[in-house]
Amino acid sequence: MDLAGPQAMFDPRRCVVVRAYILIEMVAGHSRALVDTLKDRRAVTAVDRVTGPYDVIATLEAPDLNQVSDIMATEIHSLSGVVRTTTCVCLD
């Protein structure tokens, strides 16, 4: 078996196709709880409280844009204190 071909270069950790930054506006006093909740979500690779017009910025990784949309609808918009989100999809 030749392991020098394309299969040898396959790395399942690099199968992520879509990365998105989620800019989240919160009701006052809810950002810490949101960060604690999101940091344990599988698709969330980073989450931080920030200053400025947004309260929290999360980074999501998913196999495709439809899954990013599903994660947003089921795992972020439904959380207590979330007022509005802006999703910024990475181009590279």
PDB file of N, CA, C and O in Angstrom:
ATOM      1  N   MET A   1       0.842  -1.187   0.000  1.00  0.00           N
ATOM      2  CA  MET A   1       0.000   0.000   0.000  1.00  0.00           C
ATOM      3  C   MET A   1       0.885   1.247   0.000  1.00  0.00           C
ATOM      4  O   MET A   1       1.772   1.389   0.841  1.00  0.00           O
ATOM      5  N   ASP A   2       0.640   2.125  -0.927  1.00  0.00           N
ATOM      6  CA  ASP A   2       1.417   3.356  -1.056  1.00  0.00           C
ATOM      7  C   ASP A   2       0.791   4.456  -0.209  1.00  0.00           C
ATOM      8  O   ASP A   2      -0.305   4.920  -0.522  1.00  0.00           O
ATOM      9  N   LEU A   3       1.465   4.883   0.860  1.00  0.00           N
ATOM     10  CA  LEU A   3       0.942   5.933   1.736  1.00  0.00           C
ATOM     11  C   LEU A   3       1.404   7.316   1.333  1.00  0.00           C
ATOM     12  O   LEU A   3       1.143   8.283   2.048  1.00  0.00           O
ATOM     13  N   ALA A   4       2.073   7.430   0.226  1.00  0.00           N
ATOM     14  CA  ALA A   4       2.551   8.735  -0.224  1.00  0.00           C
ATOM     15  C   ALA A   4       1.540   9.446  -1.105  1.00  0.00           C
ATOM     16  O   ALA A   4       1.767  10.594  -1.485  1.00  0.00           O
ATOM     17  N   GLY A   5       0.426   8.797  -1.442  1.00  0.00           N
ATOM     18  CA  GLY A   5      -0.595   9.384  -2.304  1.00  0.00           C
ATOM     19  C   GLY A   5      -1.492  10.350  -1.553  1.00  0.00           C
ATOM     20  O   GLY A   5      -1.204  10.711  -0.412  1.00  0.00           O
ATOM     21  N   PRO A   6      -2.592  10.773  -2.195  1.00  0.00           N
ATOM     22  CA  PRO A   6      -3.502  11.763  -1.608  1.00  0.00           C
ATOM     23  C   PRO A   6      -4.088  11.340  -0.261  1.00  0.00           C
ATOM     24  O   PRO A   6      -4.306  12.193   0.599  1.00  0.00           O
ATOM     25  N   GLN A   7      -4.354  10.022  -0.052  1.00  0.00           N
ATOM     26  CA  GLN A   7      -4.927   9.574   1.213  1.00  0.00           C
ATOM     27  C   GLN A   7      -3.975   9.828   2.379  1.00  0.00           C
ATOM     28  O   GLN A   7      -4.420  10.090   3.496  1.00  0.00           O
ATOM     29  N   ALA A   8      -2.687   9.753   2.131  1.00  0.00           N
ATOM     30  CA  ALA A   8      -1.716   9.982   3.190  1.00  0.00           C
ATOM     31  C   ALA A   8      -1.755  11.423   3.669  1.00  0.00           C
ATOM     32  O   ALA A   8      -1.378  11.707   4.806  1.00  0.00           O
ATOM     33  N   MET A   9      -2.206  12.337   2.815  1.00  0.00           N
ATOM     34  CA  MET A   9      -2.252  13.745   3.176  1.00  0.00           C
ATOM     35  C   MET A   9      -3.582  14.137   3.817  1.00  0.00           C
ATOM     36  O   MET A   9      -3.725  15.267   4.284  1.00  0.00           O
ATOM     37  N   PHE A  10      -4.557  13.225   3.850  1.00  0.00           N
ATOM     38  CA  PHE A  10      -5.872  13.531   4.416  1.00  0.00           C
ATOM     39  C   PHE A  10      -5.767  13.708   5.920  1.00  0.00           C
ATOM     40  O   PHE A  10      -5.218  12.857   6.619  1.00  0.00           O
ATOM     41  N   ASP A  11      -6.283  14.791   6.399  1.00  0.00           N
ATOM     42  CA  ASP A  11      -6.304  15.078   7.832  1.00  0.00           C
ATOM     43  C   ASP A  11      -7.725  15.483   8.187  1.00  0.00           C
ATOM     44  O   ASP A  11      -8.157  16.567   7.796  1.00  0.00           O
ATOM     45  N   PRO A  12      -8.486  14.638   8.928  1.00  0.00           N
ATOM     46  CA  PRO A  12      -9.884  14.960   9.221  1.00  0.00           C
ATOM     47  C   PRO A  12     -10.060  16.261   9.996  1.00  0.00           C
ATOM     48  O   PRO A  12     -11.137  16.855   9.952  1.00  0.00           O
ATOM     49  N   ARG A  13      -9.037  16.716  10.700  1.00  0.00           N
ATOM     50  CA  ARG A  13      -9.141  17.984  11.425  1.00  0.00           C
ATOM     51  C   ARG A  13      -9.191  19.170  10.477  1.00  0.00           C
ATOM     52  O   ARG A  13      -9.569  20.271  10.878  1.00  0.00           O
ATOM     53  N   ARG A  14      -8.811  18.954   9.218  1.00  0.00           N
ATOM     54  CA  ARG A  14      -8.799  20.034   8.242  1.00  0.00           C
ATOM     55  C   ARG A  14     -10.010  19.982   7.313  1.00  0.00           C
ATOM     56  O   ARG A  14     -10.013  20.629   6.266  1.00  0.00           O
ATOM     57  N   CYS A  15     -11.043  19.214   7.686  1.00  0.00           N
ATOM     58  CA  CYS A  15     -12.231  19.057   6.848  1.00  0.00           C
ATOM     59  C   CYS A  15     -13.203  20.227   6.986  1.00  0.00           C
ATOM     60  O   CYS A  15     -14.191  20.290   6.254  1.00  0.00           O
ATOM     61  N   VAL A  16     -12.947  21.134   7.891  1.00  0.00           N
ATOM     62  CA  VAL A  16     -13.827  22.281   8.063  1.00  0.00           C
ATOM     63  C   VAL A  16     -13.776  23.127   6.802  1.00  0.00           C
ATOM     64  O   VAL A  16     -12.700  23.493   6.328  1.00  0.00           O
ATOM     65  N   VAL A  17     -14.933  23.430   6.271  1.00  0.00           N
ATOM     66  CA  VAL A  17     -15.005  24.184   5.034  1.00  0.00           C
ATOM     67  C   VAL A  17     -15.384  25.644   5.301  1.00  0.00           C
ATOM     68  O   VAL A  17     -14.912  26.546   4.609  1.00  0.00           O
ATOM     69  N   VAL A  18     -16.235  25.873   6.303  1.00  0.00           N
ATOM     70  CA  VAL A  18     -16.741  27.216   6.552  1.00  0.00           C
ATOM     71  C   VAL A  18     -16.367  27.660   7.966  1.00  0.00           C
ATOM     72  O   VAL A  18     -16.608  26.956   8.947  1.00  0.00           O
ATOM     73  N   ARG A  19     -15.774  28.844   8.038  1.00  0.00           N
ATOM     74  CA  ARG A  19     -15.514  29.486   9.333  1.00  0.00           C
ATOM     75  C   ARG A  19     -16.289  30.798   9.320  1.00  0.00           C
ATOM     76  O   ARG A  19     -16.278  31.526   8.327  1.00  0.00           O
ATOM     77  N   ALA A  20     -16.957  31.089  10.424  1.00  0.00           N
ATOM     78  CA  ALA A  20     -17.742  32.325  10.505  1.00  0.00           C
ATOM     79  C   ALA A  20     -17.533  32.984  11.859  1.00  0.00           C
ATOM     80  O   ALA A  20     -17.417  32.319  12.889  1.00  0.00           O
ATOM     81  N   TYR A  21     -17.487  34.305  11.828  1.00  0.00           N
ATOM     82  CA  TYR A  21     -17.439  35.102  13.053  1.00  0.00           C
ATOM     83  C   TYR A  21     -18.860  35.575  13.321  1.00  0.00           C
ATOM     84  O   TYR A  21     -19.510  36.141  12.442  1.00  0.00           O
ATOM     85  N   ILE A  22     -19.341  35.340  14.538  1.00  0.00           N
ATOM     86  CA  ILE A  22     -20.692  35.711  14.913  1.00  0.00           C
ATOM     87  C   ILE A  22     -20.602  36.875  15.892  1.00  0.00           C
ATOM     88  O   ILE A  22     -20.096  36.724  17.003  1.00  0.00           O
ATOM     89  N   LEU A  23     -21.092  38.029  15.475  1.00  0.00           N
ATOM     90  CA  LEU A  23     -21.090  39.234  16.300  1.00  0.00           C
ATOM     91  C   LEU A  23     -22.447  39.284  16.998  1.00  0.00           C
ATOM     92  O   LEU A  23     -23.484  39.342  16.338  1.00  0.00           O
ATOM     93  N   ILE A  24     -22.442  39.260  18.316  1.00  0.00           N
ATOM     94  CA  ILE A  24     -23.677  39.074  19.073  1.00  0.00           C
ATOM     95  C   ILE A  24     -23.961  40.287  19.961  1.00  0.00           C
ATOM     96  O   ILE A  24     -23.125  40.692  20.768  1.00  0.00           O
ATOM     97  N   GLU A  25     -25.151  40.855  19.796  1.00  0.00           N
ATOM     98  CA  GLU A  25     -25.646  41.903  20.693  1.00  0.00           C
ATOM     99  C   GLU A  25     -26.494  41.233  21.760  1.00  0.00           C
ATOM    100  O   GLU A  25     -27.329  40.378  21.464  1.00  0.00           O
ATOM    101  N   MET A  26     -26.267  41.636  23.014  1.00  0.00           N
ATOM    102  CA  MET A  26     -26.929  40.995  24.154  1.00  0.00           C
ATOM    103  C   MET A  26     -27.751  41.999  24.959  1.00  0.00           C
ATOM    104  O   MET A  26     -27.510  43.205  24.908  1.00  0.00           O
ATOM    105  N   VAL A  27     -28.718  41.478  25.695  1.00  0.00           N
ATOM    106  CA  VAL A  27     -29.391  42.252  26.726  1.00  0.00           C
ATOM    107  C   VAL A  27     -28.357  42.454  27.835  1.00  0.00           C
ATOM    108  O   VAL A  27     -27.572  41.550  28.122  1.00  0.00           O
ATOM    109  N   ALA A  28     -28.354  43.624  28.455  1.00  0.00           N
ATOM    110  CA  ALA A  28     -27.380  43.920  29.511  1.00  0.00           C
ATOM    111  C   ALA A  28     -27.397  42.834  30.585  1.00  0.00           C
ATOM    112  O   ALA A  28     -28.454  42.394  31.036  1.00  0.00           O
ATOM    113  N   GLY A  29     -26.195  42.416  30.981  1.00  0.00           N
ATOM    114  CA  GLY A  29     -26.060  41.461  32.066  1.00  0.00           C
ATOM    115  C   GLY A  29     -26.086  39.991  31.673  1.00  0.00           C
ATOM    116  O   GLY A  29     -26.021  39.127  32.548  1.00  0.00           O
ATOM    117  N   HIS A  30     -26.177  39.683  30.388  1.00  0.00           N
ATOM    118  CA  HIS A  30     -26.258  38.289  29.959  1.00  0.00           C
ATOM    119  C   HIS A  30     -24.997  37.766  29.265  1.00  0.00           C
ATOM    120  O   HIS A  30     -24.920  36.572  28.977  1.00  0.00           O
ATOM    121  N   SER A  31     -24.018  38.612  28.990  1.00  0.00           N
ATOM    122  CA  SER A  31     -22.889  38.185  28.156  1.00  0.00           C
ATOM    123  C   SER A  31     -22.021  37.114  28.814  1.00  0.00           C
ATOM    124  O   SER A  31     -21.546  36.210  28.126  1.00  0.00           O
ATOM    125  N   ARG A  32     -21.804  37.192  30.114  1.00  0.00           N
ATOM    126  CA  ARG A  32     -20.980  36.168  30.783  1.00  0.00           C
ATOM    127  C   ARG A  32     -21.620  34.792  30.675  1.00  0.00           C
ATOM    128  O   ARG A  32     -20.940  33.804  30.396  1.00  0.00           O
ATOM    129  N   ALA A  33     -22.922  34.731  30.895  1.00  0.00           N
ATOM    130  CA  ALA A  33     -23.631  33.448  30.806  1.00  0.00           C
ATOM    131  C   ALA A  33     -23.581  32.904  29.381  1.00  0.00           C
ATOM    132  O   ALA A  33     -23.447  31.696  29.182  1.00  0.00           O
ATOM    133  N   LEU A  34     -23.689  33.785  28.391  1.00  0.00           N
ATOM    134  CA  LEU A  34     -23.626  33.340  27.005  1.00  0.00           C
ATOM    135  C   LEU A  34     -22.254  32.762  26.681  1.00  0.00           C
ATOM    136  O   LEU A  34     -22.156  31.713  26.046  1.00  0.00           O
ATOM    137  N   VAL A  35     -21.205  33.432  27.109  1.00  0.00           N
ATOM    138  CA  VAL A  35     -19.847  32.943  26.869  1.00  0.00           C
ATOM    139  C   VAL A  35     -19.672  31.569  27.513  1.00  0.00           C
ATOM    140  O   VAL A  35     -19.124  30.660  26.890  1.00  0.00           O
ATOM    141  N   ASP A  36     -20.132  31.412  28.754  1.00  0.00           N
ATOM    142  CA  ASP A  36     -20.014  30.125  29.440  1.00  0.00           C
ATOM    143  C   ASP A  36     -20.768  29.022  28.704  1.00  0.00           C
ATOM    144  O   ASP A  36     -20.304  27.883  28.650  1.00  0.00           O
ATOM    145  N   THR A  37     -21.919  29.349  28.143  1.00  0.00           N
ATOM    146  CA  THR A  37     -22.709  28.372  27.399  1.00  0.00           C
ATOM    147  C   THR A  37     -22.051  28.022  26.070  1.00  0.00           C
ATOM    148  O   THR A  37     -21.941  26.845  25.728  1.00  0.00           O
ATOM    149  N   LEU A  38     -21.614  29.022  25.323  1.00  0.00           N
ATOM    150  CA  LEU A  38     -21.070  28.779  23.986  1.00  0.00           C
ATOM    151  C   LEU A  38     -19.713  28.090  23.996  1.00  0.00           C
ATOM    152  O   LEU A  38     -19.402  27.343  23.068  1.00  0.00           O
ATOM    153  N   LYS A  39     -18.899  28.322  25.017  1.00  0.00           N
ATOM    154  CA  LYS A  39     -17.553  27.751  25.002  1.00  0.00           C
ATOM    155  C   LYS A  39     -17.563  26.230  25.042  1.00  0.00           C
ATOM    156  O   LYS A  39     -16.561  25.597  24.711  1.00  0.00           O
ATOM    157  N   ASP A  40     -18.674  25.640  25.439  1.00  0.00           N
ATOM    158  CA  ASP A  40     -18.779  24.183  25.480  1.00  0.00           C
ATOM    159  C   ASP A  40     -19.435  23.596  24.232  1.00  0.00           C
ATOM    160  O   ASP A  40     -19.568  22.376  24.126  1.00  0.00           O
ATOM    161  N   ARG A  41     -19.843  24.432  23.297  1.00  0.00           N
ATOM    162  CA  ARG A  41     -20.475  23.944  22.069  1.00  0.00           C
ATOM    163  C   ARG A  41     -19.408  23.437  21.113  1.00  0.00           C
ATOM    164  O   ARG A  41     -18.355  24.057  20.966  1.00  0.00           O
ATOM    165  N   ARG A  42     -19.674  22.322  20.470  1.00  0.00           N
ATOM    166  CA  ARG A  42     -18.689  21.668  19.605  1.00  0.00           C
ATOM    167  C   ARG A  42     -18.267  22.534  18.424  1.00  0.00           C
ATOM    168  O   ARG A  42     -17.085  22.561  18.081  1.00  0.00           O
ATOM    169  N   ALA A  43     -19.191  23.233  17.800  1.00  0.00           N
ATOM    170  CA  ALA A  43     -18.875  24.028  16.604  1.00  0.00           C
ATOM    171  C   ALA A  43     -18.191  25.349  16.933  1.00  0.00           C
ATOM    172  O   ALA A  43     -17.632  25.991  16.043  1.00  0.00           O
ATOM    173  N   VAL A  44     -18.227  25.763  18.195  1.00  0.00           N
ATOM    174  CA  VAL A  44     -17.640  27.043  18.600  1.00  0.00           C
ATOM    175  C   VAL A  44     -16.163  26.823  18.917  1.00  0.00           C
ATOM    176  O   VAL A  44     -15.816  26.080  19.836  1.00  0.00           O
ATOM    177  N   THR A  45     -15.304  27.479  18.144  1.00  0.00           N
ATOM    178  CA  THR A  45     -13.866  27.315  18.353  1.00  0.00           C
ATOM    179  C   THR A  45     -13.273  28.413  19.233  1.00  0.00           C
ATOM    180  O   THR A  45     -12.190  28.246  19.794  1.00  0.00           O
ATOM    181  N   ALA A  46     -13.984  29.537  19.353  1.00  0.00           N
ATOM    182  CA  ALA A  46     -13.540  30.633  20.222  1.00  0.00           C
ATOM    183  C   ALA A  46     -14.755  31.490  20.549  1.00  0.00           C
ATOM    184  O   ALA A  46     -15.677  31.618  19.743  1.00  0.00           O
ATOM    185  N   VAL A  47     -14.743  32.072  21.738  1.00  0.00           N
ATOM    186  CA  VAL A  47     -15.815  32.989  22.133  1.00  0.00           C
ATOM    187  C   VAL A  47     -15.244  33.981  23.145  1.00  0.00           C
ATOM    188  O   VAL A  47     -14.567  33.595  24.098  1.00  0.00           O
ATOM    189  N   ASP A  48     -15.531  35.270  22.921  1.00  0.00           N
ATOM    190  CA  ASP A  48     -14.974  36.322  23.769  1.00  0.00           C
ATOM    191  C   ASP A  48     -15.994  37.420  24.007  1.00  0.00           C
ATOM    192  O   ASP A  48     -16.782  37.755  23.122  1.00  0.00           O
ATOM    193  N   ARG A  49     -15.972  37.981  25.221  1.00  0.00           N
ATOM    194  CA  ARG A  49     -16.709  39.212  25.503  1.00  0.00           C
ATOM    195  C   ARG A  49     -15.858  40.352  24.983  1.00  0.00           C
ATOM    196  O   ARG A  49     -14.637  40.338  25.140  1.00  0.00           O
ATOM    197  N   VAL A  50     -16.492  41.346  24.362  1.00  0.00           N
ATOM    198  CA  VAL A  50     -15.757  42.455  23.758  1.00  0.00           C
ATOM    199  C   VAL A  50     -16.445  43.785  24.076  1.00  0.00           C
ATOM    200  O   VAL A  50     -17.580  43.817  24.553  1.00  0.00           O
ATOM    201  N   THR A  51     -15.740  44.865  23.805  1.00  0.00           N
ATOM    202  CA  THR A  51     -16.335  46.196  23.925  1.00  0.00           C
ATOM    203  C   THR A  51     -16.745  46.669  22.539  1.00  0.00           C
ATOM    204  O   THR A  51     -16.315  46.108  21.531  1.00  0.00           O
ATOM    205  N   GLY A  52     -17.574  47.697  22.492  1.00  0.00           N
ATOM    206  CA  GLY A  52     -18.016  48.235  21.211  1.00  0.00           C
ATOM    207  C   GLY A  52     -19.485  47.928  20.971  1.00  0.00           C
ATOM    208  O   GLY A  52     -20.227  47.670  21.919  1.00  0.00           O
ATOM    209  N   PRO A  53     -19.911  47.953  19.716  1.00  0.00           N
ATOM    210  CA  PRO A  53     -21.337  47.770  19.417  1.00  0.00           C
ATOM    211  C   PRO A  53     -21.831  46.340  19.663  1.00  0.00           C
ATOM    212  O   PRO A  53     -23.038  46.120  19.762  1.00  0.00           O
ATOM    213  N   TYR A  54     -20.921  45.368  19.763  1.00  0.00           N
ATOM    214  CA  TYR A  54     -21.290  43.982  20.046  1.00  0.00           C
ATOM    215  C   TYR A  54     -20.795  43.619  21.429  1.00  0.00           C
ATOM    216  O   TYR A  54     -19.852  44.222  21.942  1.00  0.00           O
ATOM    217  N   ASP A  55     -21.430  42.635  22.028  1.00  0.00           N
ATOM    218  CA  ASP A  55     -21.069  42.215  23.382  1.00  0.00           C
ATOM    219  C   ASP A  55     -20.227  40.956  23.406  1.00  0.00           C
ATOM    220  O   ASP A  55     -19.391  40.767  24.290  1.00  0.00           O
ATOM    221  N   VAL A  56     -20.459  40.088  22.415  1.00  0.00           N
ATOM    222  CA  VAL A  56     -19.749  38.807  22.340  1.00  0.00           C
ATOM    223  C   VAL A  56     -19.424  38.532  20.874  1.00  0.00           C
ATOM    224  O   VAL A  56     -20.228  38.815  19.986  1.00  0.00           O
ATOM    225  N   ILE A  57     -18.233  37.977  20.632  1.00  0.00           N
ATOM    226  CA  ILE A  57     -17.882  37.493  19.302  1.00  0.00           C
ATOM    227  C   ILE A  57     -17.506  36.025  19.434  1.00  0.00           C
ATOM    228  O   ILE A  57     -16.647  35.655  20.234  1.00  0.00           O
ATOM    229  N   ALA A  58     -18.171  35.194  18.627  1.00  0.00           N
ATOM    230  CA  ALA A  58     -17.890  33.760  18.621  1.00  0.00           C
ATOM    231  C   ALA A  58     -17.381  33.363  17.239  1.00  0.00           C
ATOM    232  O   ALA A  58     -17.767  33.958  16.233  1.00  0.00           O
ATOM    233  N   THR A  59     -16.524  32.367  17.197  1.00  0.00           N
ATOM    234  CA  THR A  59     -16.050  31.803  15.940  1.00  0.00           C
ATOM    235  C   THR A  59     -16.629  30.402  15.813  1.00  0.00           C
ATOM    236  O   THR A  59     -16.473  29.572  16.709  1.00  0.00           O
ATOM    237  N   LEU A  60     -17.297  30.147  14.698  1.00  0.00           N
ATOM    238  CA  LEU A  60     -17.877  28.833  14.415  1.00  0.00           C
ATOM    239  C   LEU A  60     -17.140  28.193  13.260  1.00  0.00           C
ATOM    240  O   LEU A  60     -16.648  28.880  12.365  1.00  0.00           O
ATOM    241  N   GLU A  61     -17.065  26.871  13.284  1.00  0.00           N
ATOM    242  CA  GLU A  61     -16.554  26.124  12.147  1.00  0.00           C
ATOM    243  C   GLU A  61     -17.541  25.007  11.860  1.00  0.00           C
ATOM    244  O   GLU A  61     -17.982  24.309  12.774  1.00  0.00           O
ATOM    245  N   ALA A  62     -17.890  24.837  10.586  1.00  0.00           N
ATOM    246  CA  ALA A  62     -18.846  23.820  10.171  1.00  0.00           C
ATOM    247  C   ALA A  62     -18.511  23.355   8.760  1.00  0.00           C
ATOM    248  O   ALA A  62     -17.817  24.054   8.023  1.00  0.00           O
ATOM    249  N   PRO A  63     -19.001  22.176   8.383  1.00  0.00           N
ATOM    250  CA  PRO A  63     -18.706  21.647   7.051  1.00  0.00           C
ATOM    251  C   PRO A  63     -19.283  22.473   5.906  1.00  0.00           C
ATOM    252  O   PRO A  63     -18.722  22.475   4.810  1.00  0.00           O
ATOM    253  N   ASP A  64     -20.392  23.173   6.137  1.00  0.00           N
ATOM    254  CA  ASP A  64     -20.984  23.959   5.053  1.00  0.00           C
ATOM    255  C   ASP A  64     -21.817  25.106   5.625  1.00  0.00           C
ATOM    256  O   ASP A  64     -22.075  25.163   6.827  1.00  0.00           O
ATOM    257  N   LEU A  65     -22.228  26.012   4.749  1.00  0.00           N
ATOM    258  CA  LEU A  65     -22.971  27.198   5.159  1.00  0.00           C
ATOM    259  C   LEU A  65     -24.333  26.847   5.752  1.00  0.00           C
ATOM    260  O   LEU A  65     -24.803  27.532   6.661  1.00  0.00           O
ATOM    261  N   ASN A  66     -24.973  25.792   5.253  1.00  0.00           N
ATOM    262  CA  ASN A  66     -26.258  25.366   5.818  1.00  0.00           C
ATOM    263  C   ASN A  66     -26.122  24.979   7.274  1.00  0.00           C
ATOM    264  O   ASN A  66     -27.004  25.277   8.079  1.00  0.00           O
ATOM    265  N   GLN A  67     -25.036  24.322   7.623  1.00  0.00           N
ATOM    266  CA  GLN A  67     -24.842  23.948   9.026  1.00  0.00           C
ATOM    267  C   GLN A  67     -24.543  25.168   9.892  1.00  0.00           C
ATOM    268  O   GLN A  67     -24.957  25.215  11.050  1.00  0.00           O
ATOM    269  N   VAL A  68     -23.838  26.145   9.356  1.00  0.00           N
ATOM    270  CA  VAL A  68     -23.640  27.396  10.096  1.00  0.00           C
ATOM    271  C   VAL A  68     -25.005  28.010  10.394  1.00  0.00           C
ATOM    272  O   VAL A  68     -25.263  28.446  11.516  1.00  0.00           O
ATOM    273  N   SER A  69     -25.868  28.043   9.399  1.00  0.00           N
ATOM    274  CA  SER A  69     -27.218  28.587   9.570  1.00  0.00           C
ATOM    275  C   SER A  69     -28.007  27.804  10.616  1.00  0.00           C
ATOM    276  O   SER A  69     -28.688  28.397  11.453  1.00  0.00           O
ATOM    277  N   ASP A  70     -27.919  26.482  10.572  1.00  0.00           N
ATOM    278  CA  ASP A  70     -28.620  25.646  11.552  1.00  0.00           C
ATOM    279  C   ASP A  70     -28.107  25.891  12.970  1.00  0.00           C
ATOM    280  O   ASP A  70     -28.893  25.973  13.914  1.00  0.00           O
ATOM    281  N   ILE A  71     -26.796  26.005  13.113  1.00  0.00           N
ATOM    282  CA  ILE A  71     -26.196  26.277  14.428  1.00  0.00           C
ATOM    283  C   ILE A  71     -26.683  27.622  14.949  1.00  0.00           C
ATOM    284  O   ILE A  71     -27.020  27.758  16.126  1.00  0.00           O
ATOM    285  N   MET A  72     -26.717  28.605  14.072  1.00  0.00           N
ATOM    286  CA  MET A  72     -27.192  29.932  14.475  1.00  0.00           C
ATOM    287  C   MET A  72     -28.636  29.856  14.982  1.00  0.00           C
ATOM    288  O   MET A  72     -28.961  30.414  16.030  1.00  0.00           O
ATOM    289  N   ALA A  73     -29.489  29.172  14.241  1.00  0.00           N
ATOM    290  CA  ALA A  73     -30.913  29.105  14.583  1.00  0.00           C
ATOM    291  C   ALA A  73     -31.163  28.301  15.852  1.00  0.00           C
ATOM    292  O   ALA A  73     -31.980  28.695  16.684  1.00  0.00           O
ATOM    293  N   THR A  74     -30.472  27.186  16.006  1.00  0.00           N
ATOM    294  CA  THR A  74     -30.787  26.287  17.124  1.00  0.00           C
ATOM    295  C   THR A  74     -29.927  26.488  18.364  1.00  0.00           C
ATOM    296  O   THR A  74     -30.371  26.211  19.478  1.00  0.00           O
ATOM    297  N   GLU A  75     -28.699  26.970  18.181  1.00  0.00           N
ATOM    298  CA  GLU A  75     -27.783  27.030  19.318  1.00  0.00           C
ATOM    299  C   GLU A  75     -27.401  28.433  19.770  1.00  0.00           C
ATOM    300  O   GLU A  75     -26.808  28.592  20.837  1.00  0.00           O
ATOM    301  N   ILE A  76     -27.727  29.449  18.984  1.00  0.00           N
ATOM    302  CA  ILE A  76     -27.358  30.808  19.396  1.00  0.00           C
ATOM    303  C   ILE A  76     -28.582  31.707  19.522  1.00  0.00           C
ATOM    304  O   ILE A  76     -28.799  32.301  20.578  1.00  0.00           O
ATOM    305  N   HIS A  77     -29.384  31.819  18.471  1.00  0.00           N
ATOM    306  CA  HIS A  77     -30.561  32.699  18.539  1.00  0.00           C
ATOM    307  C   HIS A  77     -31.523  32.313  19.647  1.00  0.00           C
ATOM    308  O   HIS A  77     -32.223  33.170  20.185  1.00  0.00           O
ATOM    309  N   SER A  78     -31.565  31.052  19.990  1.00  0.00           N
ATOM    310  CA  SER A  78     -32.503  30.572  21.007  1.00  0.00           C
ATOM    311  C   SER A  78     -32.040  30.836  22.439  1.00  0.00           C
ATOM    312  O   SER A  78     -32.807  30.614  23.376  1.00  0.00           O
ATOM    313  N   LEU A  79     -30.824  31.299  22.629  1.00  0.00           N
ATOM    314  CA  LEU A  79     -30.291  31.505  23.975  1.00  0.00           C
ATOM    315  C   LEU A  79     -30.818  32.797  24.606  1.00  0.00           C
ATOM    316  O   LEU A  79     -31.047  33.798  23.928  1.00  0.00           O
ATOM    317  N   SER A  80     -30.995  32.737  25.891  1.00  0.00           N
ATOM    318  CA  SER A  80     -31.501  33.879  26.657  1.00  0.00           C
ATOM    319  C   SER A  80     -30.559  35.072  26.553  1.00  0.00           C
ATOM    320  O   SER A  80     -29.347  34.937  26.719  1.00  0.00           O
ATOM    321  N   GLY A  81     -31.127  36.233  26.276  1.00  0.00           N
ATOM    322  CA  GLY A  81     -30.354  37.460  26.242  1.00  0.00           C
ATOM    323  C   GLY A  81     -29.848  37.871  24.872  1.00  0.00           C
ATOM    324  O   GLY A  81     -29.384  39.000  24.707  1.00  0.00           O
ATOM    325  N   VAL A  82     -29.923  36.985  23.882  1.00  0.00           N
ATOM    326  CA  VAL A  82     -29.454  37.335  22.536  1.00  0.00           C
ATOM    327  C   VAL A  82     -30.484  38.252  21.884  1.00  0.00           C
ATOM    328  O   VAL A  82     -31.654  37.894  21.747  1.00  0.00           O
ATOM    329  N   VAL A  83     -30.034  39.434  21.484  1.00  0.00           N
ATOM    330  CA  VAL A  83     -30.913  40.417  20.842  1.00  0.00           C
ATOM    331  C   VAL A  83     -30.803  40.320  19.328  1.00  0.00           C
ATOM    332  O   VAL A  83     -31.813  40.279  18.625  1.00  0.00           O
ATOM    333  N   ARG A  84     -29.563  40.283  18.828  1.00  0.00           N
ATOM    334  CA  ARG A  84     -29.327  40.316  17.384  1.00  0.00           C
ATOM    335  C   ARG A  84     -27.943  39.739  17.114  1.00  0.00           C
ATOM    336  O   ARG A  84     -27.035  39.839  17.939  1.00  0.00           O
ATOM    337  N   THR A  85     -27.807  39.134  15.938  1.00  0.00           N
ATOM    338  CA  THR A  85     -26.490  38.626  15.543  1.00  0.00           C
ATOM    339  C   THR A  85     -26.179  39.103  14.130  1.00  0.00           C
ATOM    340  O   THR A  85     -27.071  39.363  13.322  1.00  0.00           O
ATOM    341  N   THR A  86     -24.878  39.207  13.864  1.00  0.00           N
ATOM    342  CA  THR A  86     -24.383  39.459  12.519  1.00  0.00           C
ATOM    343  C   THR A  86     -23.364  38.363  12.239  1.00  0.00           C
ATOM    344  O   THR A  86     -22.426  38.161  13.011  1.00  0.00           O
ATOM    345  N   THR A  87     -23.556  37.660  11.131  1.00  0.00           N
ATOM    346  CA  THR A  87     -22.665  36.559  10.782  1.00  0.00           C
ATOM    347  C   THR A  87     -21.734  37.005   9.665  1.00  0.00           C
ATOM    348  O   THR A  87     -22.184  37.459   8.613  1.00  0.00           O
ATOM    349  N   CYS A  88     -20.431  36.872   9.903  1.00  0.00           N
ATOM    350  CA  CYS A  88     -19.409  37.233   8.931  1.00  0.00           C
ATOM    351  C   CYS A  88     -18.678  35.958   8.529  1.00  0.00           C
ATOM    352  O   CYS A  88     -17.915  35.401   9.319  1.00  0.00           O
ATOM    353  N   VAL A  89     -18.911  35.497   7.305  1.00  0.00           N
ATOM    354  CA  VAL A  89     -18.301  34.269   6.814  1.00  0.00           C
ATOM    355  C   VAL A  89     -16.923  34.577   6.250  1.00  0.00           C
ATOM    356  O   VAL A  89     -16.755  35.513   5.469  1.00  0.00           O
ATOM    357  N   CYS A  90     -15.939  33.779   6.653  1.00  0.00           N
ATOM    358  CA  CYS A  90     -14.566  33.943   6.145  1.00  0.00           C
ATOM    359  C   CYS A  90     -14.505  33.545   4.684  1.00  0.00           C
ATOM    360  O   CYS A  90     -15.169  32.596   4.266  1.00  0.00           O
ATOM    361  N   LEU A  91     -13.723  34.258   3.913  1.00  0.00           N
ATOM    362  CA  LEU A  91     -13.570  33.977   2.493  1.00  0.00           C
ATOM    363  C   LEU A  91     -12.415  33.040   2.198  1.00  0.00           C
ATOM    364  O   LEU A  91     -12.384  32.427   1.131  1.00  0.00           O
ATOM    365  N   ASP A  92     -11.474  32.913   3.102  1.00  0.00           N
ATOM    366  CA  ASP A  92     -10.323  32.013   2.889  1.00  0.00           C
ATOM    367  C   ASP A  92     -10.383  30.853   3.841  1.00  0.00           C
ATOM    368  O   ASP A  92      -9.507  29.989   3.818  1.00  0.00           O
TER     369      ASP A  92
END
